[in-house]
Amino acid sequence: MTPPSPPRRGRRRAVLVGLLAIVVYSMGSVGLLDGAKLAKGLVNIGVFTRDLFPPDLSVVRPVAAAMVETLQIALVGTVLGAILALPLALLATRILASAPVCAAVRVVLAVIRTVPSLLWGIVFVVALGLGPAAGTLAIALYSAGYLGKLFYEMLEGVDPEVVEAVRSVGCTRAQLARWALLPEAANELLAQLIFMFEYNVRASSIMGFVGAGGIGFYLLGYIQLLRYDLLLTGLLLTLAVVIVIDRLSALVRRLVLVPATPPGPAE
């Protein structure tokens, strides 16, 4: 392999030095090079950690009920988001739609993704009032933005030979989606949907910060009251639920996703 020429090595070195300078400057701008501030932060973390233990288990029942509500928000929000995302993804797929339609739908999905789920929560709290309905719609819309992008990328990644084979028999665009794109991309679509649910469980945990239901309402209250022992109880319960969901998601992948069949030996 031919080594890079001296001018190219010089350009690479200049780029690396420039990037390093930008990183160091940015660290200084955000205060990460302020020794006194960092030392004070370590002391505060020590105090915070001390106040976390031991966890106060007296609030397990109401926190567990709020955790169930969080799971409901995540589940319904993910399902509604997927229902909205799939048709948008089909319209954003170049194989199926015209360039202007693809561009317009992709802009819509980008706008939805740009707004954080917590901000969508505020929007729906203003529209619907406090409660889990606002959090569910916020999760649904945020999920639609991300799943829409992931879905159309999966659909456009289908083997071109399969697409051409279906097109060659005179199928319409709807038939092409039904008989080629969706079956071929089904595993990837389902895997992304499962991952989105896992993510939404975490995202739903803070919806209560803006009054949109879930365990976040309790977590925020414990922080405001400086009851870090109660906060730890809520965090431990959330951690346990997340671990269980991760295990269940792995089980669902093994049971539902169709494994690719390796080609047999050449005859």
Order of alpha helices (4+ residues) and beta strands (2+ residues): alpha-alpha-alpha-alpha-alpha-alpha-alpha-alpha-alpha-alpha-alpha
